[in-house]
Amino acid sequence: MKKTIFSITMIIFGALSMSAQQFKVITSVESIVSSGLGRSRIIDVNEEKDHTEFTTTQTDEDNTRNKSKRDEIRVKNFDETKLLNFFNIAGIRFQNIAANDALISSKINAMVADGWELAFVTSAVESDGGKGDKSGIFITRYIFKK
């Protein structure tokens, strides 16, 4: 009887622990700036924030703004891995893209080795907007779960 109760308890705890998931976002920002003047990085935050502390509900009757300071939202504890820019003085630099791929792969492999699973990848680009706009970024978010 004791073994049966113990077994049922272990199954319940096992099922509960399997359903609980944790997510982590790693972001790569690669500069699209001519002459190689931009900054490219992999960003990995080392602290947690509770979104509810910075969330307000807007209604037609009460359109008050969240009075929390931006400094409270900012994260100052994160890892920053340098990447190379897509461009240099001569133009697009494919060797830089290959080097970035190697570093991003290394980061993904380290996360997987640490027990994380790559769940989603999403990317966007803000590129050259025409005459006078010589800058932009290529941003990718890697969403891991455990």
Order of alpha helices (4+ residues) and beta strands (2+ residues): alpha-beta-beta-alpha-beta-beta-beta-alpha-beta-beta
